[in-house]
Amino acid sequence: MKYAFDYKNILFKKSIYLVALFLVAIVNIYNVGKYLGAINDCTQTARPKTLMNDKEKFDFISNATNRAKEILENCTVEKGIFRGTGPIMFGTDLDMEVFRMLTDSPPLSHESHQCTESLQEQSIIHTSICRHRFLWLGGLHFSGTSLMNYIINTFEDISGHTNTGSPMDEGQHLQREFPRDFHFGNTCLNPNSHPGYHMDEHHEFATDKARACIYSEWAKYWDLSKPVLLEKTPLSLLHLRYRQWLFPGVSASIIVVRHPLYGCVIHPNQRNAKNFFNEEVIESALYHWFESHKYLVSNLPELEKYAIIMFEDFFTKDDPIDEIEFIVSSFFPDVLSSNDNKTIPEIGRRRLPFRSKKGVPVTAPEINKGLIMSWAERWERLLKVDMKDDYEKILPTLMKYEKEVNEYGYSLLDVNQINSTAFEKKFGRKYQP
C-alpha cells in the first residue's frame, strides 16, 4: 500500500511551529534579561553590588522569592467577619505575581530608606512595597471620593484600581485581611461606632503577614511600573494610622469631607423627600458624621502626610485639577514627574459631574459646579415652600447641632453657607507634606 504525503502542508505546519518557537524564545530571553536586571537592582538593597558575586545574588533572590511565596501561601480566605487561613494563590499564579513584583517595580533609586529600615524583612514583596508610594483616598460614602479617584487616576505616574469588578473599585473588597465596612453596618448604620473598625498600629490585624497579603491582593490590579499606587476605600478615614503602619515612610492620605446632611439624609432619600424631615434619620446621620470626623481629627497628629479637602469649596474652584496635582506632588516629589497630558481613562461606572467626554484632555475639566450643590437648592425649596410644616418639626434638631456643625465650616440652618476658614481651623493645616 502506498501512502501519499502532503509535503507542502507538512512544511507549512513545521514553519509555523518554528516561528512560534522563535517568538517564545525571544519572549523568554526578554524575560530572563528583565529578571537578571531586576536581580542586580534588587541585591543592591542588601549589600553593595561590588561585594556580591553571582551565586550570592541568585541565592539572595531565591531566598527572598521563597520567603515571599511562603508568606502568600498563608494568606487568609474570607470566612464571615472572622477568617480562616488558606492559600489565595496557587502554583504558577503565585510564581507570576512574585515575578511581577520583582521585575515591574520601580528602580532602586525609588526605594525609601525609612520603609526598608522599618520593615527589615528581606522578601520580594517588601522590596516592591518600599519602591512605591501609596496614596489612600477616603471620606464618608457619597462625599466625593469617586470624583477625586476618577481625577487622580488620570495622572501619568499614578496607578489606581480600575475594572476590578468590585463595587466602585474599592480596595476594601479586593483583600481578605481586614473586615469590610458592611460587617459593621451599611454606609449609614454607623460602622465607625464599632471599636473593631477603628484600626491603628496596635490593631490585631497590624501584622507583617497582613501587610504582605494586602499588598499582593491589591497589586493584581495595579500597574506596578508606576511609582505611586492609589487605593480608594471611603471609610479608610478610620484606618489611616493602620495603613501608615503597614506601609511606613511611603504613605499619604487624602480625605474628602462633605456636608453632614448629604451622605445619609439627602442622597439615599432622593425619591422619598419625606425622609429629609425625619428626626431619627437626621439624628443618626449627624451622629455618624460627627463620630467619624472626631476620630479622624484625633488621628491627624500621628499622620506624616495628609490633605483634608472640603468638597464644596474645593471642587468649585476655577481649576481644582491643578491643585490636586500640587497636593500629590508635594507628598512624593522624589518620584513624581510633572504631568502635562492628563486624559480621562475608561473607568466611568457612575455618572460624575463632568461635562468633558472620555478621552478629552482634562487639564481644566468642566466640572459641573451647579450639580455639586444642586441638592442644597432643592432642600431650601422644600423647607421654605413645599414642606414647610415638616421643616418646623425638625427645626429644634437642626438648631441643637448647628453650633457644632459650624465648627467644621458647615451649617444646618443655611446649607449653602460654607466657611472654609472654620474648616481649616478644625482640621489644622490644609496640606501636611
C-alpha positions as CSV (number, residue, x, y, z in Angstrom):
1,M,0.0,0.0,0.0
2,K,1.3,3.4,-0.9
3,Y,0.9,6.5,1.3
4,A,0.5,9.9,-0.2
5,F,2.1,12.7,1.9
6,D,1.2,16.3,1.5
7,Y,4.7,17.7,1.9
8,K,3.7,21.3,1.3
9,N,1.2,21.1,4.2
10,I,3.7,19.5,6.5
11,L,6.4,22.0,5.7
12,F,3.9,24.9,6.3
13,K,2.9,23.5,9.7
14,K,6.6,23.0,10.6
15,S,7.4,26.5,9.6
16,I,4.5,27.9,11.7
17,Y,5.8,25.8,14.6
18,L,9.4,27.0,14.2
19,V,8.2,30.6,14.1
20,A,6.2,30.1,17.2
21,L,9.2,28.6,19.0
22,F,11.4,31.5,17.8
23,L,8.9,34.1,19.2
24,V,8.6,32.2,22.5
25,A,12.4,32.1,22.7
26,I,12.6,35.9,22.2
27,V,10.0,36.5,24.9
28,N,11.9,34.2,27.3
29,I,15.2,35.9,26.5
30,Y,13.5,39.3,27.2
31,N,12.1,38.0,30.5
32,V,15.4,36.5,31.5
33,G,17.1,39.8,30.8
34,K,14.5,41.6,32.7
35,Y,14.9,39.1,35.6
36,L,18.7,39.4,35.6
37,G,18.4,43.2,35.6
38,A,15.9,43.1,38.5
39,I,18.3,40.8,40.4
40,N,21.2,43.2,40.0
41,D,19.0,46.1,41.1
42,C,17.3,44.2,44.0
43,T,20.5,42.8,45.5
44,Q,21.9,46.3,46.0
45,T,19.4,46.7,48.7
46,A,21.0,44.1,50.9
47,R,24.7,44.7,50.0
48,P,26.7,46.8,47.6
49,K,26.7,45.2,44.1
50,T,30.5,45.0,44.0
51,L,30.6,42.9,47.2
52,M,28.1,40.2,46.0
53,N,29.1,37.6,43.4
54,D,26.7,36.0,41.0
55,K,26.0,33.0,43.2
56,E,25.3,35.2,46.2
57,K,22.9,37.3,44.1
58,F,20.9,34.3,43.0
59,D,20.9,32.9,46.5
60,F,19.6,36.2,47.9
61,I,16.9,36.4,45.2
62,S,16.0,32.8,45.7
63,N,15.6,33.2,49.4
64,A,13.7,36.5,49.0
65,T,11.4,34.9,46.5
66,N,10.8,31.8,48.6
67,R,10.1,34.0,51.6
68,A,7.5,35.9,49.6
69,K,5.8,32.7,48.4
70,E,5.8,31.3,51.9
71,I,4.0,34.4,53.2
72,L,1.5,34.4,50.4
73,E,0.7,30.7,50.8
74,N,-0.6,31.5,54.3
75,C,-2.8,34.5,53.5
76,T,-6.3,34.3,54.7
77,V,-9.5,33.4,52.9
78,E,-12.7,35.1,53.9
79,K,-15.0,33.4,56.3
80,G,-17.6,35.9,57.6
81,I,-16.2,38.6,59.9
82,F,-13.7,36.1,61.3
83,R,-11.4,34.4,58.7
84,G,-9.7,31.1,58.5
85,T,-6.3,30.6,56.9
86,G,-5.7,29.1,53.5
87,P,-3.9,29.8,50.2
88,I,-5.2,32.7,48.0
89,M,-3.0,31.8,45.0
90,F,-1.5,28.5,43.9
91,G,1.5,27.4,41.9
92,T,2.0,29.3,38.6
93,D,-0.3,32.2,39.7
94,L,1.7,32.8,42.8
95,D,5.0,32.5,41.0
96,M,3.9,35.0,38.4
97,E,2.7,37.5,41.0
98,V,6.1,37.4,42.8
99,F,7.9,37.6,39.4
100,R,5.9,40.7,38.5
101,M,6.7,42.3,41.8
102,L,10.4,41.7,41.2
103,T,10.5,42.8,37.5
104,D,7.9,45.5,37.3
105,S,8.6,47.6,40.4
106,P,10.3,51.0,40.1
107,P,14.2,51.1,40.3
108,L,16.4,51.1,43.3
109,S,16.6,54.9,43.2
110,H,12.9,55.0,44.3
111,E,13.5,52.9,47.4
112,S,12.5,54.5,50.7
113,H,15.2,54.1,53.4
114,Q,12.6,54.8,56.1
115,C,10.5,51.9,54.7
116,T,13.3,49.4,54.5
117,E,14.5,50.2,58.0
118,S,11.0,49.9,59.4
119,L,10.2,46.6,57.7
120,Q,13.6,44.8,58.0
121,E,12.1,41.8,56.0
122,Q,14.0,40.6,53.0
123,S,11.4,39.4,50.5
124,I,10.4,40.5,47.1
125,I,7.1,41.8,48.5
126,H,8.8,44.1,50.9
127,T,11.2,45.3,48.3
128,S,8.4,46.1,46.0
129,I,6.5,48.0,48.7
130,C,9.4,50.2,49.6
131,R,10.0,51.2,46.0
132,H,6.4,52.5,45.6
133,R,4.5,55.3,47.2
134,F,0.9,54.8,48.4
135,L,-2.0,57.3,48.2
136,W,-5.0,56.5,50.4
137,L,-8.2,58.1,49.4
138,G,-11.1,58.2,51.8
139,G,-14.1,60.0,53.2
140,L,-17.6,59.1,54.2
141,H,-19.7,57.4,51.5
142,F,-21.1,59.9,48.9
143,S,-18.6,62.6,50.0
144,G,-16.9,62.9,46.5
145,T,-14.3,60.2,46.7
146,S,-15.3,58.7,43.4
147,L,-14.8,62.1,41.6
148,M,-11.4,62.5,43.3
149,N,-10.4,58.9,42.4
150,Y,-11.5,59.5,38.8
151,I,-9.3,62.6,38.5
152,I,-6.2,61.2,40.2
153,N,-6.4,58.1,38.0
154,T,-5.7,60.4,35.0
155,F,-2.3,61.3,36.3
156,E,0.5,59.7,34.3
157,D,2.7,58.4,37.1
158,I,-0.2,57.0,39.3
159,S,-2.0,53.7,39.0
160,G,-5.3,53.1,40.7
161,H,-7.7,50.2,40.9
162,T,-9.8,50.0,37.8
163,N,-12.1,47.4,36.2
164,T,-11.8,45.1,39.2
165,G,-15.4,44.1,39.2
166,S,-15.8,45.2,42.8
167,P,-18.2,47.9,43.9
168,M,-16.7,51.2,42.7
169,D,-13.3,49.6,42.5
170,E,-12.8,50.0,46.3
171,G,-9.7,48.3,47.7
172,Q,-11.6,47.0,50.8
173,H,-13.4,44.5,48.5
174,L,-10.2,43.2,47.0
175,Q,-8.5,41.9,50.1
176,R,-9.2,39.4,52.9
177,E,-7.1,40.6,55.9
178,F,-9.4,43.2,57.5
179,P,-13.2,43.3,57.6
180,R,-15.1,45.4,55.1
181,D,-17.4,48.2,56.3
182,F,-20.7,46.2,55.8
183,H,-19.6,43.8,58.5
184,F,-20.4,46.6,61.0
185,G,-23.4,48.1,59.3
186,N,-24.2,49.7,55.9
187,T,-23.0,53.1,54.8
188,C,-25.3,54.9,57.2
189,L,-25.6,52.5,60.1
190,N,-22.5,53.8,61.9
191,P,-19.7,51.2,61.3
192,N,-17.5,53.9,62.8
193,S,-19.1,53.3,66.2
194,H,-17.8,49.7,66.3
195,P,-14.4,49.6,68.1
196,G,-13.3,46.8,65.8
197,Y,-13.4,49.1,62.8
198,H,-11.1,51.8,64.3
199,M,-7.8,50.5,63.1
200,D,-4.3,51.7,64.0
201,E,-0.8,50.3,64.6
202,H,-2.0,48.5,67.7
203,H,-4.8,46.6,66.0
204,E,-4.8,42.8,66.0
205,F,-4.6,42.9,62.2
206,A,-1.4,45.0,62.3
207,T,0.9,42.1,61.3
208,D,3.6,41.6,58.7
209,K,1.5,38.8,57.2
210,A,-1.4,41.2,56.7
211,R,0.9,43.7,55.1
212,A,2.2,41.3,52.6
213,C,-1.2,39.7,51.8
214,I,-3.0,43.0,51.4
215,Y,-0.3,44.3,49.1
216,S,-0.3,41.2,47.0
217,E,-4.1,41.3,46.6
218,W,-4.1,44.9,45.6
219,A,-1.1,44.6,43.4
220,K,-3.0,42.3,41.0
221,Y,-5.0,45.4,39.9
222,W,-2.2,48.0,39.9
223,D,0.4,48.8,37.2
224,L,3.4,48.2,39.4
225,S,5.7,50.1,37.0
226,K,4.0,53.3,38.2
227,P,5.8,54.9,41.2
228,V,2.5,55.9,43.0
229,L,-0.3,53.5,43.7
230,L,-3.7,54.8,44.5
231,E,-6.3,53.0,46.6
232,K,-9.8,54.2,47.4
233,T,-12.0,53.0,50.3
234,P,-14.4,55.6,51.7
235,L,-14.1,54.6,55.4
236,S,-10.3,54.3,55.2
237,L,-10.5,57.6,57.1
238,L,-10.9,55.3,60.1
239,H,-7.8,53.2,59.1
240,L,-5.2,55.8,58.3
241,R,-2.8,55.0,61.1
242,Y,-3.2,51.3,60.3
243,R,-2.3,51.9,56.7
244,Q,0.6,54.1,57.6
245,W,2.0,51.3,59.8
246,L,1.6,48.7,57.1
247,F,3.4,51.0,54.5
248,P,5.7,53.1,56.6
249,G,7.5,56.1,55.1
250,V,5.7,55.7,51.8
251,S,2.1,56.6,52.7
252,A,0.0,59.7,52.2
253,S,-3.8,60.3,52.6
254,I,-6.4,62.5,51.0
255,I,-9.7,62.7,52.9
256,V,-12.8,64.4,51.3
257,V,-15.3,65.9,53.7
258,R,-18.9,66.9,52.6
259,H,-21.9,68.5,54.3
260,P,-23.2,66.3,57.1
261,L,-26.7,66.1,55.7
262,Y,-25.8,64.9,52.2
263,G,-24.4,61.4,52.6
264,C,-27.1,59.8,54.9
265,V,-30.1,62.1,54.5
266,I,-30.2,63.7,51.1
267,H,-28.5,61.1,48.8
268,P,-30.3,57.9,50.0
269,N,-33.7,59.6,50.1
270,Q,-33.9,61.5,46.8
271,R,-37.0,59.6,45.8
272,N,-38.6,60.0,49.2
273,A,-38.4,63.6,50.3
274,K,-40.4,62.9,53.4
275,N,-37.3,61.3,54.9
276,F,-35.5,64.6,54.5
277,F,-37.5,65.7,57.5
278,N,-37.3,62.5,59.6
279,E,-35.9,63.4,63.0
280,E,-34.4,59.9,63.6
281,V,-32.8,59.9,60.2
282,I,-31.2,63.2,60.8
283,E,-30.0,62.3,64.3
284,S,-28.5,59.1,63.0
285,A,-26.8,60.9,60.1
286,L,-25.3,63.6,62.3
287,Y,-24.0,61.0,64.8
288,H,-22.4,59.0,62.1
289,W,-20.8,62.2,60.6
290,F,-19.6,63.6,63.9
291,E,-18.1,60.4,65.3
292,S,-16.2,59.7,62.0
293,H,-14.6,63.1,61.8
294,K,-13.9,63.4,65.5
295,Y,-11.9,60.1,65.2
296,L,-10.2,61.5,62.1
297,V,-9.2,64.7,63.9
298,S,-7.8,62.7,66.8
299,N,-5.5,60.8,64.5
300,L,-4.1,63.6,62.4
301,P,-1.2,64.3,64.8
302,E,0.1,60.8,64.1
303,L,-0.1,61.0,60.3
304,E,3.0,62.0,58.4
305,K,1.4,63.2,55.1
306,Y,-2.2,64.1,54.5
307,A,-4.7,66.6,53.0
308,I,-8.2,67.2,54.2
309,I,-10.4,68.6,51.5
310,M,-13.7,70.4,51.8
311,F,-15.7,69.0,48.9
312,E,-18.0,72.0,48.3
313,D,-15.1,74.6,48.4
314,F,-12.5,72.6,46.6
315,F,-14.5,71.5,43.5
316,T,-16.0,74.9,42.9
317,K,-12.5,76.4,42.4
318,D,-11.5,77.6,38.9
319,D,-9.2,74.6,38.3
320,P,-9.2,72.0,41.1
321,I,-7.2,69.6,38.9
322,D,-4.0,71.7,39.2
323,E,-4.5,71.9,43.0
324,I,-4.9,68.1,43.2
325,E,-1.8,67.6,41.3
326,F,0.1,70.0,43.5
327,I,-1.1,68.1,46.6
328,V,0.0,64.8,45.3
329,S,3.3,66.1,44.0
330,S,4.0,67.7,47.4
331,F,3.6,64.3,49.0
332,F,6.0,62.5,46.7
333,P,8.4,65.0,45.0
334,D,11.2,62.4,44.8
335,V,9.3,60.0,42.5
336,L,6.8,62.1,40.6
337,S,7.4,64.0,37.4
338,S,5.3,66.8,36.0
339,N,2.2,65.7,34.1
340,D,1.1,67.8,31.2
341,N,-1.0,65.2,29.4
342,K,-4.0,64.1,31.6
343,T,-6.7,62.2,29.8
344,I,-9.8,60.6,31.2
345,P,-9.4,56.7,31.3
346,E,-12.2,54.3,30.6
347,I,-13.2,53.8,34.2
348,G,-16.6,55.6,34.4
349,R,-19.1,53.4,36.2
350,R,-21.1,56.1,37.8
351,R,-22.4,59.4,36.5
352,L,-19.9,62.0,37.7
353,P,-20.3,65.8,37.5
354,F,-18.2,66.1,34.3
355,R,-19.1,67.8,31.1
356,S,-15.9,66.5,29.4
357,K,-16.1,63.4,27.2
358,K,-14.0,60.4,27.7
359,G,-10.6,60.7,26.1
360,V,-10.7,64.5,26.0
361,P,-7.7,66.3,27.8
362,V,-8.7,67.4,31.3
363,T,-6.1,70.0,32.2
364,A,-9.1,72.1,33.2
365,P,-12.2,69.7,33.1
366,E,-15.5,71.4,33.2
367,I,-16.8,70.1,36.5
368,N,-20.5,70.9,36.7
369,K,-20.4,73.1,39.8
370,G,-24.1,73.6,39.7
371,L,-24.7,69.8,40.1
372,I,-22.4,69.7,43.1
373,M,-24.7,72.0,45.2
374,S,-28.0,71.3,43.4
375,W,-29.2,69.3,46.4
376,A,-28.9,72.4,48.6
377,E,-31.2,74.3,46.3
378,R,-33.8,71.5,46.5
379,W,-33.5,71.4,50.3
380,E,-34.1,75.1,50.6
381,R,-37.1,75.0,48.2
382,L,-38.7,72.1,50.1
383,L,-38.3,73.6,53.6
384,K,-39.5,77.1,52.6
385,V,-42.3,76.2,50.2
386,D,-43.3,72.6,49.6
387,M,-42.9,71.0,53.0
388,K,-42.7,74.0,55.4
389,D,-44.7,72.2,58.1
390,D,-42.4,69.2,58.1
391,Y,-39.4,71.5,58.4
392,E,-40.9,73.1,61.5
393,K,-40.8,69.6,63.1
394,I,-37.1,69.1,62.6
395,L,-36.0,72.7,63.3
396,P,-35.2,72.0,67.0
397,T,-32.9,69.1,66.0
398,L,-31.1,71.3,63.5
399,M,-30.7,74.1,66.0
400,K,-29.4,71.6,68.6
401,Y,-26.4,70.7,66.4
402,E,-26.0,74.0,64.5
403,K,-23.1,75.3,66.6
404,E,-21.1,72.1,66.5
405,V,-21.6,71.8,62.7
406,N,-20.4,75.4,62.4
407,E,-17.1,74.4,63.9
408,Y,-16.5,72.3,60.8
409,G,-17.4,75.1,58.4
410,Y,-21.0,73.9,57.6
411,S,-24.5,75.0,58.6
412,L,-27.7,73.1,59.1
413,L,-29.9,76.1,59.0
414,D,-28.4,77.5,55.8
415,V,-26.9,74.6,53.9
416,N,-25.5,76.9,51.2
417,Q,-23.2,78.5,53.8
418,I,-19.6,77.3,53.5
419,N,-16.9,78.5,55.8
420,S,-13.5,77.2,54.6
421,T,-11.7,79.2,57.3
422,A,-13.5,77.3,60.1
423,F,-13.0,74.1,58.2
424,E,-9.2,74.6,58.1
425,K,-9.1,75.6,61.7
426,K,-10.9,72.4,62.7
427,F,-8.6,70.1,60.7
428,G,-5.4,72.0,61.1
429,R,-3.0,72.7,58.2
430,K,-4.6,72.3,54.8
431,Y,-1.8,70.2,53.4
432,Q,0.7,68.4,55.5
433,P,3.5,67.2,53.2
